[in-house]
């Protein structure tokens, strides 16, 4: 029983750490990068003089609104998927058959992890090909962090599958007594 409890604690910690890393690295840093890029002057000086300052500000706000909304949506989806999956794992009993909802969430979590890796790699490629400048930490550091995040997500997926095998393994220790000989001669 103690080993199974320890596995559940490890499983929960892996998911909490994964949510924190996704939130801090992908959502927060990418949001800051979008905000920084939207503040950069992309309008020529002659055109800027002819426009009112409010028009330029509205254009910048509109340009960054959709990516910020999508990042917020991805962040909320990540928290919800991870929370529901961890709650499902913590409440299952290995001696009883698993419900179909748990296997559905396991599949959703796997595909969500694959999507996060693809998102991080595509963001890495966009940064690499467009020569986007990343303030504060630098472009190279951000690209390295995205690569490490992708590797971490893949390793996390592997560790979760190993822990799931251990958690769903049904122990046959319920038999307290079994006869050595079935017939008396």
Secondary structure, 3 states (H helix, E strand, C coil): CHHHHHHHHHHHHHHHHHHHHHHHHHHHHHHHHHHHHHHCCCCCHHHHHHCCHHHHHHHHHHHHHHHHHHHHHHHHHHHHHHHHHHHHHHHCCCCCCCCHHHHHHHHHHHHHHHHHHHHHHHHHHHHHHHCCCCCCCCHHHHHHHHHHHHHHHHHHHHHHHHHHHHHHCCCCCCCCCCCCCCCCC
